[in-house]
Amino acid sequence: MSIRKGLKNMVTAMLFAGGIGARMKSSDLPKQFLEVGGKPIIVHTMEHFSRHPMVDGIVIACKEDWIEYLVELIERFSVKKIRSIVPGGETGFASIHNGVVATAAFSKDPGDIILICDGVRPMLSDRLISDCITETIKHKTAVPVTPSIDSLLYSTDGESCKKSYDRNTMYVTQAPQGYTMERILWAHEEAEKRGITNPISSSELFIELGESVHLFRGERFNIKVTTPEDLVTLRAQFYYDNYKKFAKEELKYGL
């Protein structure tokens, strides 16, 4: 709790879960509601922020016809710190915008911090959330990244290539991405003025606006569950973690 006492500004986690997850190829449920380890993915994500001592509240932009179900999940799993649930938009950026506006309704100080995160990041660590907050305090923007470990080729048709990138200069963005309310509200206002309607992420919005963002080291285990392969990886990790806990109990009790 001493960490929270030293933090002057409010910190809100804004999760966006407005999509249907077409790349997951799940016809029954949006990907954020698929179950892993006894809980829907979005519940795992919410819980990481809910129990973090530096996070004051959670706002969720959810696919509108799934809001009622999300409320049921929040009650069933006793997720704390929920401040607002708003309908998502037709695009990821529209969902983020709705969540930012909802956050601005109660987070009034320009120096308050918003952590913008996909609802499908169930492997978040407390350390990553803490790092994002502290880096945002220092730089007003904070984007976790991991260095590219693969060679990168550029192609416009997916069949031919005449250009490659130096992988030592390439980074993969992650979430949560941290911004002061002053910076994120400015970016969304500018996007409306300039007709920018669908940037892939908040960091790309800033770059499209001609601004720089501060990068810090993310974590490879912080996967975004997007494809069936991601789901296999996630479930394997949860099973492995449970196995380690079981093995420790066996050793503890001499079984």
C-alpha positions as CSV (number, residue, x, y, z in Angstrom):
1,M,0.0,0.0,0.0
2,S,2.9,2.3,0.5
3,I,3.4,2.4,-3.3
4,R,-0.2,3.7,-3.7
5,K,0.3,6.4,-1.0
6,G,3.2,7.8,-3.0
7,L,1.1,8.1,-6.1
8,K,-0.7,11.5,-6.4
9,N,-2.8,10.9,-9.5
10,M,-5.6,8.5,-10.2
11,V,-4.9,5.4,-12.2
12,T,-7.6,3.9,-14.3
13,A,-7.4,0.7,-16.4
14,M,-9.4,1.0,-19.6
15,L,-10.1,-2.4,-21.2
16,F,-11.6,-2.7,-24.6
17,A,-13.5,-5.8,-25.5
18,G,-15.8,-4.7,-28.3
19,G,-14.8,-7.1,-31.0
20,I,-16.0,-10.5,-32.1
21,G,-12.6,-12.1,-32.5
22,A,-13.0,-13.2,-36.2
23,R,-9.4,-14.5,-36.3
24,M,-10.2,-16.9,-33.4
25,K,-12.8,-18.6,-35.6
26,S,-15.1,-19.2,-32.7
27,S,-18.8,-18.9,-33.8
28,D,-20.3,-19.2,-30.4
29,L,-18.4,-16.7,-28.2
30,P,-16.3,-13.6,-28.7
31,K,-12.7,-14.5,-27.9
32,Q,-12.7,-12.5,-24.7
33,F,-15.4,-14.8,-23.2
34,L,-13.6,-18.1,-24.0
35,E,-12.8,-20.0,-20.9
36,V,-9.3,-20.8,-19.8
37,G,-8.4,-22.2,-16.4
38,G,-12.0,-22.1,-15.1
39,K,-12.5,-18.4,-16.0
40,P,-13.3,-16.4,-19.2
41,I,-10.2,-14.7,-20.6
42,I,-11.5,-11.2,-19.9
43,V,-12.0,-12.1,-16.2
44,H,-8.3,-13.0,-15.9
45,T,-7.4,-9.7,-17.5
46,M,-9.7,-7.7,-15.2
47,E,-8.4,-9.5,-12.1
48,H,-4.8,-8.4,-12.8
49,F,-5.9,-4.8,-12.6
50,S,-8.4,-5.3,-9.9
51,R,-5.9,-6.6,-7.4
52,H,-3.0,-4.2,-8.3
53,P,-2.5,-1.7,-5.5
54,M,-1.7,1.2,-7.8
55,V,-4.9,0.9,-9.9
56,D,-7.9,2.8,-8.6
57,G,-10.6,1.8,-11.1
58,I,-11.5,-0.2,-14.2
59,V,-13.5,1.0,-17.2
60,I,-14.6,-1.5,-19.9
61,A,-15.8,-0.9,-23.4
62,C,-17.6,-4.1,-24.3
63,K,-19.5,-5.4,-27.3
64,E,-23.0,-4.0,-26.5
65,D,-25.0,-7.2,-26.7
66,W,-22.6,-8.9,-24.3
67,I,-22.6,-6.2,-21.6
68,E,-25.3,-8.0,-19.5
69,Y,-23.2,-11.2,-19.6
70,L,-20.1,-9.3,-18.6
71,V,-21.9,-7.8,-15.6
72,E,-22.9,-11.4,-14.6
73,L,-19.2,-12.4,-14.8
74,I,-18.1,-9.5,-12.7
75,E,-20.6,-10.4,-10.0
76,R,-19.8,-14.1,-10.2
77,F,-16.1,-13.7,-9.8
78,S,-16.3,-10.7,-7.5
79,V,-14.1,-8.4,-9.6
80,K,-13.6,-5.2,-7.8
81,K,-12.9,-1.6,-8.8
82,I,-15.3,-1.5,-11.8
83,R,-16.2,2.1,-12.4
84,S,-18.0,2.0,-15.8
85,I,-19.0,-0.3,-18.6
86,V,-19.8,1.3,-21.9
87,P,-20.7,-0.1,-25.3
88,G,-17.8,-0.7,-27.7
89,G,-17.7,0.7,-31.2
90,E,-17.5,-0.7,-34.7
91,T,-13.7,-0.7,-34.6
92,G,-11.1,-1.1,-31.9
93,F,-10.3,2.6,-32.0
94,A,-14.0,3.4,-31.6
95,S,-14.1,1.2,-28.5
96,I,-11.0,2.8,-27.1
97,H,-12.5,6.2,-27.7
98,N,-15.7,5.3,-25.9
99,G,-13.7,4.0,-23.0
100,V,-11.5,7.2,-22.9
101,V,-14.6,9.4,-22.8
102,A,-16.1,7.3,-20.0
103,T,-12.8,7.6,-18.0
104,A,-12.7,11.3,-18.5
105,A,-16.1,11.6,-16.9
106,F,-14.6,11.0,-13.5
107,S,-10.8,11.2,-14.0
108,K,-10.6,15.0,-14.2
109,D,-6.9,15.8,-13.4
110,P,-4.8,16.2,-16.5
111,G,-2.0,14.2,-14.8
112,D,-4.3,11.2,-14.1
113,I,-3.2,8.0,-15.8
114,I,-5.1,5.8,-18.1
115,L,-3.8,2.3,-18.9
116,I,-5.3,1.2,-22.2
117,C,-5.4,-2.6,-22.6
118,D,-6.9,-5.3,-24.7
119,G,-9.4,-7.4,-22.8
120,V,-7.5,-10.5,-24.0
121,R,-4.2,-10.1,-22.1
122,P,-4.7,-12.7,-19.4
123,M,-1.0,-13.3,-18.7
124,L,-0.3,-9.7,-17.5
125,S,2.1,-9.5,-14.6
126,D,1.9,-7.1,-11.6
127,R,5.4,-5.9,-12.5
128,L,4.4,-4.9,-16.1
129,I,1.5,-2.9,-14.8
130,S,3.7,-1.2,-12.2
131,D,6.4,-0.4,-14.8
132,C,3.7,1.0,-17.1
133,I,2.4,3.3,-14.4
134,T,5.9,4.6,-13.3
135,E,7.0,5.1,-16.9
136,T,3.9,7.1,-17.7
137,I,4.5,9.3,-14.6
138,K,8.0,10.1,-16.0
139,H,7.2,10.4,-19.7
140,K,3.4,11.0,-20.0
141,T,3.3,8.1,-22.5
142,A,4.5,4.5,-22.0
143,V,4.3,1.7,-24.5
144,P,5.6,-1.8,-23.6
145,V,7.5,-3.5,-26.4
146,T,9.6,-6.6,-27.0
147,P,12.5,-6.8,-29.5
148,S,11.7,-8.7,-32.7
149,I,13.4,-12.1,-32.7
150,D,12.4,-12.8,-36.3
151,S,13.6,-11.4,-39.6
152,L,11.1,-9.0,-41.1
153,L,10.3,-8.7,-44.8
154,Y,8.1,-6.1,-46.5
155,S,5.5,-7.1,-49.1
156,T,2.4,-5.5,-50.4
157,D,0.9,-8.6,-51.9
158,G,2.2,-11.4,-49.6
159,E,3.9,-13.1,-52.6
160,S,7.0,-11.1,-53.5
161,C,9.5,-9.1,-51.6
162,K,12.3,-6.7,-52.4
163,K,12.7,-5.1,-49.0
164,S,13.7,-6.3,-45.5
165,Y,14.1,-4.5,-42.1
166,D,16.9,-4.7,-39.6
167,R,15.3,-6.7,-36.8
168,N,17.6,-4.9,-34.3
169,T,15.5,-1.8,-34.9
170,M,12.1,-3.6,-34.9
171,Y,9.9,-3.9,-31.8
172,V,6.5,-5.5,-31.1
173,T,4.0,-3.4,-29.2
174,Q,2.1,-4.8,-26.2
175,A,-0.4,-3.5,-23.7
176,P,-1.3,-1.9,-21.3
177,Q,-0.2,1.4,-22.9
178,G,-0.1,4.2,-20.4
179,Y,-1.0,7.9,-21.0
180,T,-1.8,10.9,-19.0
181,M,-5.4,12.0,-19.4
182,E,-4.1,15.3,-20.9
183,R,-2.2,13.5,-23.6
184,I,-4.8,10.9,-24.6
185,L,-7.6,13.4,-24.7
186,W,-5.5,15.7,-26.9
187,A,-4.8,12.8,-29.2
188,H,-8.4,11.8,-29.6
189,E,-9.5,15.4,-30.2
190,E,-6.8,15.8,-32.8
191,A,-7.8,12.5,-34.5
192,E,-11.4,13.9,-34.9
193,K,-10.1,17.2,-36.3
194,R,-7.8,15.5,-38.8
195,G,-10.2,12.7,-39.8
196,I,-8.1,9.9,-38.4
197,T,-10.7,7.1,-37.8
198,N,-9.0,3.8,-37.3
199,P,-5.4,3.6,-36.0
200,I,-4.4,0.1,-34.9
201,S,-3.4,1.2,-31.4
202,S,-3.1,4.3,-29.3
203,S,0.7,4.4,-29.9
204,E,0.1,4.4,-33.6
205,L,-2.4,7.2,-33.2
206,F,0.3,9.4,-31.6
207,I,2.8,8.5,-34.3
208,E,0.2,9.3,-37.0
209,L,-0.2,12.7,-35.3
210,G,3.5,13.3,-35.6
211,E,4.2,12.7,-31.9
212,S,6.7,10.3,-30.3
213,V,5.9,7.8,-27.6
214,H,8.1,6.4,-24.8
215,L,9.0,2.7,-25.1
216,F,9.9,0.4,-22.2
217,R,10.6,-3.3,-22.1
218,G,7.6,-5.6,-22.1
219,E,7.3,-9.3,-21.4
220,R,7.1,-12.1,-23.9
221,F,4.6,-14.0,-21.7
222,N,2.2,-11.1,-22.1
223,I,0.4,-12.6,-25.1
224,K,-2.6,-11.2,-26.8
225,V,-5.1,-14.0,-27.4
226,T,-6.0,-13.5,-31.1
227,T,-5.8,-16.8,-32.9
228,P,-6.5,-20.5,-32.1
229,E,-2.7,-21.0,-31.8
230,D,-2.6,-18.3,-29.1
231,L,-5.4,-20.1,-27.2
232,V,-3.4,-23.3,-27.3
233,T,-0.3,-21.5,-25.9
234,L,-2.4,-19.8,-23.2
235,R,-4.0,-23.1,-22.0
236,A,-0.6,-24.9,-22.0
237,Q,0.8,-22.2,-19.8
238,F,-2.1,-22.3,-17.4
239,Y,-1.8,-26.1,-17.2
240,Y,1.9,-25.8,-16.6
241,D,1.4,-23.2,-13.8
242,N,-1.1,-25.5,-12.1
243,Y,1.2,-28.4,-12.4
244,K,4.0,-26.4,-10.7
245,K,1.6,-25.5,-7.8
246,F,0.6,-29.1,-7.4
247,A,4.2,-30.3,-7.4
248,K,5.1,-27.8,-4.7
249,E,2.2,-29.1,-2.6
250,E,3.5,-32.6,-3.0
251,L,6.9,-31.6,-1.9
252,K,5.5,-29.6,1.0
253,Y,3.5,-32.5,2.4
254,G,6.0,-35.3,1.4
255,L,3.6,-36.9,-1.0
